[in-house]
Amino acid sequence: MAAAALSAISTVISVLYFSFMESSKYQASVGKLALGLVVVDMDGNRIDFGKALLRNVGKFVSTVILFIGYIMAAFTDKKQTLHDMIANTLVVKK
């Protein structure tokens, strides 16, 4: 029971962290910043918290289907993952 609660808390913290950072003025997590990447909407604008939250919850879908949602980036024109398609976002070089 304690392990399940800890896992749930960890998941919530992770989703909130990524959603907050991607919707902030930085537009990226610390790792993306280090690589010079930012998350934008389809028009190249900063995303709001709701769109960032949708994107990060969508990562569960990308993961649950055996990471196919991530692999899809190799085969799409704009290099979008499934969770990027769900939220209408892109990860681009800054």
DRENLUMKE-991928 format. One line per field, with one value per residue: residue in three letters; x, y, z of N, C-alpha, C in turn. Coordinates in Angstrom, 1 decimal. Layout:
BEGIN
r ALA, ... .
n_u X, ... .
n_v Y, ... .
n_w Z, ... .
ca_u X, ... .
ca_v Y, ... .
ca_w Z, ... .
c_u X, ... .
c_v Y, ... .
c_w Z, ... .
***
This chain:
BEGIN
r MET, ALA, ALA, ALA, ALA, LEU, SER, ALA, ILE, SER, THR, VAL, ILE, SER, VAL, LEU, TYR, PHE, SER, PHE, MET, GLU, SER, SER, LYS, TYR, GLN, ALA, SER, VAL, GLY, LYS, LEU, ALA, LEU, GLY, LEU, VAL, VAL, VAL, ASP, MET, ASP, GLY, ASN, ARG, ILE, ASP, PHE, GLY, LYS, ALA, LEU, LEU, ARG, ASN, VAL, GLY, LYS, PHE, VAL, SER, THR, VAL, ILE, LEU, PHE, ILE, GLY, TYR, ILE, MET, ALA, ALA, PHE, THR, ASP, LYS, LYS, GLN, THR, LEU, HIS, ASP, MET, ILE, ALA, ASN, THR, LEU, VAL, VAL, LYS, LYS .
n_u 0.8, 1.9, 3.9, 2.4, 1.1, 3.3, 4.3, 2.1, 2.1, 4.6, 4.2, 2.3, 3.7, 5.7, 4.2, 3.1, 5.5, 6.7, 4.6, 4.3, 6.9, 7.0, 5.0, 5.9, 7.9, 10.2, 9.6, 10.3, 11.6, 14.3, 16.1, 15.4, 16.0, 18.8, 19.5, 18.8, 16.1, 12.6, 9.1, 6.4, 3.2, 1.4, 1.7, 4.0, 4.0, 4.2, 3.0, 0.0, -0.8, -2.8, -2.7, -0.1, -0.4, -2.2, -0.6, 1.4, -0.1, -0.9, 1.5, 1.4, -0.3, 1.3, 3.3, 2.0, 1.2, 3.3, 5.5, 5.1, 4.0, 6.1, 8.0, 6.7, 7.5, 9.7, 8.6, 6.9, 6.1, 6.6, 8.0, 6.6, 5.6, 3.1, 1.8, 2.4, 0.9, -1.7, -1.9, -1.5, 1.2, 4.7, 8.1, 10.8, 14.0, 15.6 .
n_v -1.2, 1.3, 1.6, 1.9, 4.3, 6.0, 5.8, 6.9, 9.5, 10.3, 10.2, 12.2, 14.5, 14.5, 14.9, 17.4, 19.0, 18.8, 19.9, 22.5, 23.6, 23.5, 25.2, 27.5, 30.6, 29.6, 27.4, 24.7, 21.7, 21.2, 19.5, 19.6, 22.3, 22.2, 20.9, 22.7, 22.9, 23.6, 23.6, 24.1, 25.5, 24.7, 26.9, 28.0, 29.3, 29.9, 27.4, 27.0, 26.2, 24.2, 23.0, 22.0, 20.2, 18.4, 17.4, 16.1, 14.2, 12.8, 11.4, 9.1, 7.5, 7.2, 5.7, 3.4, 2.0, 0.3, 2.1, 3.0, 5.4, 7.2, 6.2, 6.9, 9.4, 9.2, 8.7, 10.7, 13.8, 16.2, 15.3, 14.5, 13.1, 10.8, 12.0, 14.6, 15.0, 14.6, 16.9, 18.9, 20.0, 20.9, 19.9, 21.9, 23.1, 25.8 .
n_w 0.0, 0.8, -1.1, -3.4, -2.9, -2.7, -5.3, -6.8, -5.8, -6.6, -9.4, -9.8, -9.0, -10.9, -13.3, -12.8, -12.5, -15.1, -16.6, -15.5, -16.0, -18.8, -19.5, -18.6, -18.7, -19.6, -21.2, -21.2, -19.7, -17.4, -18.6, -21.3, -21.7, -21.4, -23.7, -25.6, -26.4, -26.8, -25.9, -27.9, -29.3, -32.2, -33.8, -33.0, -30.6, -27.0, -24.8, -22.8, -19.3, -19.2, -21.7, -21.6, -19.4, -20.6, -22.6, -21.0, -19.5, -21.6, -22.2, -20.8, -22.3, -24.6, -23.4, -22.3, -24.6, -25.3, -25.7, -28.3, -28.9, -28.6, -30.4, -32.8, -33.5, -35.1, -37.6, -38.4, -40.1, -38.8, -36.7, -34.4, -31.3, -30.0, -27.8, -28.3, -30.6, -29.5, -27.9, -29.7, -30.0, -30.4, -30.2, -30.4, -31.7, -29.9 .
ca_u 0.0, 2.8, 4.6, 1.5, 0.9, 4.5, 4.3, 1.1, 2.6, 5.7, 3.7, 1.6, 4.7, 6.4, 3.3, 3.0, 6.8, 6.8, 3.5, 4.7, 8.1, 6.8, 4.1, 6.5, 8.6, 11.3, 9.0, 11.0, 12.2, 15.7, 16.8, 15.2, 16.8, 20.2, 19.6, 18.3, 14.8, 11.4, 7.8, 5.5, 2.0, 1.6, 2.0, 5.3, 3.8, 4.3, 1.7, -0.5, -0.7, -3.8, -2.1, 1.1, -1.0, -2.7, 0.6, 2.1, -0.9, -0.8, 2.7, 1.0, -0.8, 2.5, 4.1, 1.2, 1.2, 4.7, 6.3, 4.9, 3.8, 7.4, 8.6, 6.0, 8.2, 10.6, 7.8, 6.0, 6.8, 7.0, 8.7, 5.7, 5.2, 1.6, 1.3, 2.4, -0.3, -2.9, -2.0, -1.1, 2.4, 5.9, 9.3, 11.7, 15.3, 15.4 .
ca_v 0.0, 2.5, 1.7, 2.4, 5.7, 6.7, 5.8, 7.8, 10.9, 10.6, 10.5, 13.5, 15.5, 14.5, 15.5, 18.8, 19.6, 19.0, 20.8, 23.8, 24.1, 23.6, 26.3, 28.7, 31.4, 28.8, 26.5, 23.4, 21.2, 21.5, 18.6, 20.2, 23.5, 21.9, 20.5, 23.8, 22.5, 24.2, 23.0, 25.2, 25.1, 24.5, 28.2, 28.4, 30.1, 29.3, 26.7, 27.3, 25.1, 23.2, 22.2, 21.3, 19.1, 17.4, 16.8, 15.2, 13.1, 12.0, 10.6, 7.8, 6.8, 6.9, 4.7, 2.2, 1.2, -0.2, 3.2, 3.2, 6.8, 7.8, 5.8, 7.5, 10.6, 8.9, 8.5, 11.8, 14.9, 17.2, 14.6, 14.6, 11.9, 10.7, 13.0, 15.9, 15.1, 14.8, 18.3, 19.9, 20.7, 20.5, 20.2, 22.4, 23.8, 27.1 .
ca_w 0.0, 0.9, -2.4, -4.4, -2.6, -3.1, -6.8, -7.2, -5.4, -7.6, -10.7, -9.8, -8.9, -12.2, -14.3, -12.4, -12.8, -16.5, -17.0, -15.0, -16.7, -20.2, -19.7, -18.0, -19.6, -20.1, -22.2, -21.3, -18.5, -17.3, -19.6, -22.6, -21.8, -21.6, -25.1, -26.4, -27.0, -26.2, -26.3, -28.5, -30.0, -33.7, -34.3, -32.4, -29.4, -25.7, -24.4, -21.5, -18.4, -19.6, -22.9, -21.0, -18.6, -21.5, -23.2, -20.0, -19.2, -22.9, -22.2, -20.3, -23.4, -25.4, -22.7, -22.1, -25.8, -25.5, -26.2, -29.7, -29.0, -28.7, -31.7, -33.9, -33.9, -36.2, -38.8, -38.7, -40.8, -37.8, -35.6, -33.2, -30.6, -29.9, -26.8, -28.9, -31.4, -28.6, -27.3, -30.7, -29.6, -31.0, -29.5, -31.4, -31.3, -29.5 .
c_u 0.9, 3.5, 3.7, 1.2, 2.1, 4.6, 3.3, 1.5, 3.7, 5.2, 3.0, 2.7, 5.4, 5.5, 3.2, 4.3, 6.9, 5.8, 3.8, 5.8, 7.8, 5.8, 4.7, 7.2, 9.8, 10.9, 9.6, 11.4, 13.7, 16.5, 16.6, 16.0, 18.3, 20.5, 19.2, 17.0, 13.7, 10.2, 6.9, 4.2, 2.3, 1.9, 3.4, 5.2, 4.0, 2.9, 1.3, -0.5, -1.6, -3.3, -0.9, 0.6, -1.5, -1.6, 1.3, 1.2, -0.9, 0.5, 2.4, 0.4, 0.4, 3.3, 3.3, 1.2, 2.6, 5.6, 6.2, 4.6, 5.0, 8.1, 8.0, 6.8, 9.2, 9.9, 6.9, 6.8, 7.4, 7.7, 7.9, 5.5, 3.6, 1.1, 1.4, 1.2, -1.6, -3.0, -1.7, 0.1, 3.6, 7.1, 10.3, 13.0, 15.0, 16.1 .
c_v 1.3, 2.7, 2.3, 3.9, 6.5, 6.8, 6.8, 9.3, 11.3, 11.0, 11.9, 14.6, 15.6, 15.2, 17.0, 19.6, 19.9, 20.0, 22.3, 24.4, 24.3, 24.8, 27.6, 29.5, 30.6, 27.8, 25.2, 23.0, 21.5, 20.7, 19.2, 21.5, 23.2, 21.5, 21.6, 23.6, 23.3, 23.5, 24.2, 24.6, 25.0, 25.8, 28.7, 29.2, 29.3, 28.6, 27.1, 26.0, 23.9, 22.3, 21.4, 20.1, 18.0, 16.7, 15.7, 14.1, 12.2, 11.1, 9.2, 6.9, 6.3, 5.8, 3.3, 1.3, 0.8, 0.9, 3.5, 4.7, 7.6, 7.5, 6.5, 8.8, 10.4, 8.8, 9.6, 13.0, 15.9, 16.6, 14.7, 13.2, 11.9, 11.8, 14.4, 16.1, 15.3, 16.2, 19.3, 20.7, 20.2, 20.7, 20.6, 23.0, 25.3, 28.1 .
c_w 0.0, -0.4, -3.4, -4.2, -3.0, -4.6, -7.3, -6.9, -6.4, -9.0, -10.8, -9.8, -10.2, -13.2, -14.0, -12.8, -14.3, -17.1, -16.7, -15.8, -18.2, -20.5, -19.2, -19.1, -20.3, -21.2, -22.3, -19.9, -18.5, -18.3, -21.0, -22.8, -22.0, -23.0, -26.1, -27.1, -26.2, -26.7, -26.7, -29.0, -31.5, -34.4, -33.8, -31.2, -28.1, -25.4, -23.0, -20.6, -18.8, -20.7, -22.5, -20.2, -19.5, -22.2, -22.2, -19.6, -20.4, -22.9, -21.6, -21.4, -24.3, -24.7, -22.7, -23.4, -26.3, -26.2, -27.7, -29.9, -29.2, -30.0, -32.9, -34.4, -35.0, -37.6, -39.2, -39.3, -39.8, -36.6, -34.3, -32.6, -30.5, -28.9, -27.4, -29.9, -30.7, -28.2, -28.4, -30.4, -30.4, -30.1, -30.5, -30.8, -31.0, -30.5 .
***
